[in-house]
């Protein structure tokens, strides 16, 4: 597995990382995240699965998971 999804501590949005990285910056707000301390919510080798997971996690976090599922059904 080479990709993962973590939660930004500043803007509270999920974003993609490469698991080999030591740190990453949130693409939305620029916050720096120390990946040795961050919880990885999802791991995969597939960019498609990674993208789906980020959308699903952010929709669930916003309380809009049912709406997200319907849009992609």
Secondary structure, 3 states (H helix, E strand, C coil): CCEEEEECCCCCCEEEEECCCCEEECCCCCCEEECCCCCCCEEECCHHHHHHHHHHHHHHHCCCHHHHHHHCC
